[in-house]
Amino acid sequence: MWRLNEFNLSNKSHTVVRLDVHLPQQQPIVYQDGQEAQAIERAALRKTTLTSWFELNKNDPSAHNISNSDISQYYMFDKSTTNWKKRQRGL
């Protein structure tokens, strides 16, 4: 929106992305009564921002030196695929 209207983007705040931190296999699960089994199955397949960050570091050498707290400056988290994607323009 800002670039479309030709507003100056300098001195603007960076994007803030909440990065979940959890112990292995201890991701939070939200479920309704009676649907516990389905929720556990879905959670086993779903990646969090943290597990996806580990996968990114395993597969992309350019991400090796980027900390979890700085990752949103260079990558964006795509919720539909639950993967980090390299930003078109760095900050």
N, C-alpha and C positions, 0 to 999 in steps of 0.2 A: 504494500500500500504506500509506504513512504517513498520508495523508488519510483513508483508510477506517478506520483504527484510531484516529483522532483524536489522533495524536501531534503535538506542536508542531514545526513546520518551520523556525522561526527559528533562526538560528545554524548552519544546515546549509550544506554546500558547494554551489557551483553545479555544474550539469552540465558535464562536460568532453567536448568533441567534437574529435576529431582532424581538422584541416583540412589536406588535401593541398595542397602547393604544388609546382608543376611548370612547366616551360617549355611554350609552346604546342605542341601535338601531341607531347608527350613524356611522357604519362602512363605509369606502369609497367604492364606487361602480364605476367600469369602464364599459362603454358601448359604443356601436356604435349608431349613429343616427338611429332612427326608432326601436331600440331594447330595449328601456327603460323599458317596462313592463317585458320582459323576464329577464333582468338584476336584477330588483328588486326582482323577484321571486327566482332567483338563490341566491342572497345575503341573503334572509330571511332564506334559508336552510343551508347556508355555515357558518361554525364556524371559527372565527379568532383565533390566538394564545392566545389572552386574554380571549375570551369566553370559549375556550377549557381549559384554565388554571383554570377558575372558576369551570368548570365542574369536572376537575381532583380533585380539593380541596374538592368538595362536595362528591365525590365517593371514594377517596383514603386517608385514615387517615395518611399514611406516608408522604403525600405531604402537610399536614397542616402547617408545620413550614418552608416551603421553599418559599422564596419571588419570585415574578415575575422575578426579575433580575437574580436570582440564579437557576431558574428551569432548564436551559439547562445543568447544571452540572450533574443532576440526571436523567433527562428525555430528550427524543428527540421528536421533533414535526414531526409526519408523515403527510406530505401534502396530501397524497392520501386518508387518512381516517380523516384528520383534528383532530387528537387526539394526546395527549402526551403519549408516551410509555416509560416505565422505561428502562434506559440504562442497557446493559448487564454488562458493567464495569463502575464503577464510576470514576470520575476524581481525 
